[in-house]
Amino acid sequence: MPTSLADIKDRLDHRIGEELMVISQAGRKKTTERHGTLKETYPAVFVVDLDQDENSFERVSYSYTDILTKNIQVDFDKAANE
């Protein structure tokens, strides 16, 4: 489990272009799953190009802090299996 923002960014830098699934908290007991491709990483955020068959918008960005605080989960393995 990554313990710093720099570690999270470094791990994502090596996976640019790979398929992923982002699971985010949408409420008390609700989660949303979005499938897409890791497009770019920036100093504070990373950008995911979403699968247009499932989503009404093209891309979304998340903060590395979202991963650290467990507001989102990024899973490369589940996206590859689907």
N, C-alpha and C positions, 0 to 999 in steps of 0.2 A: 504494500500500500504506500503510495507516495506521501511524503511528509512535508514537502515544501512546494511552493508555486514554481520554482525553477526546475524541480524534478519533474513535475507534471508537464510543463512546457517542453522539456527535453524529450520526454517519452512520446509526446504527441508529434514533435518535430520529425521523429523517425518513422511516423506512420502516415504522413501526408499522402493522399491519393487512395487510401484504403477505405473499404466499406466499413460502416459502423452503425451501431444502434445507440441512440441516446434515450435514456429513461429519465424523465424529469418529474418532480413532484408538482401536481396540479391542484392540490388541496389536501384536506386532512387525510383521506384514505384513497386519493385518486392519483394515478400516474399516467403519463402519456409516453408513448413510444414513437420515436421518429427514426426512420432509416435514411441513410444518405452516405455521402463521401466526405472525408476530412479534406477540406480545400486549402486552407491557409492557417498559419499561426502568426499571431502578433504578440507584442510584449505583454498585453493584459488579457487578450481574448483569442478564441479560435473560431473559425468559420466552417460550417457544415453545409454543403450543397445537398438539399433534400431530394428524395425520390418524388418526382412529380405525379406519380400515380396515386400516392397516398396523401399528399399535402397540397394546400392551395397556394402556398408561397414557395419561392425558390430556395432561399437560404436563411440560415439562422446563426446567430453568434452566441457563444457562451463564454463566461469568465472562468479562468482556472480556479478561482475561489469557489465556484459552484461545485467543482469536483472535490476540492479539499474539504468543504463543509458538508458534502454528501447531499447537496440539493439535486444533483444529477449523477447518473452513472453512465459511463461510456464503455460499450462492450463491442470489441472488434470480432470476437469469436461467434457470437450469436448472429451477427449480420452475415458472416461468411457461410453459415449453415443454412440460411433461409434462401 
